[in-house]
Amino acid sequence: MTGPDLADLDRRILAAHKAGRGRDLARAYAEAADAAAAAGDADREAFFLTQAYVFALDTGAAEAGRYAARLRAAGRHD
């Protein structure tokens, strides 16, 4: 299994920002966090996961709790 097409993911993030689609941003940033985790880059994973968490909170997405739990498990959230 291969990871996401990072160029496509970048385009989706930029398009969602431009269109103000917060739920799409939360999902795309979570996907970027997963890709960073798969690459073993904990700092990038935490950055993208934080963005996913913020947009999930902002839009009331149920995934916010899951993102917070991942950040806590990594020592990146109180």
Secondary structure, 3 states (H helix, E strand, C coil): CCCCCHHHHHHHHHHHHHHCCHHHHHHHHHHHHHHHHHCCCHHHHHHHHHHHHHHHHHHCCCCHHHHHHHHHHCCCCC
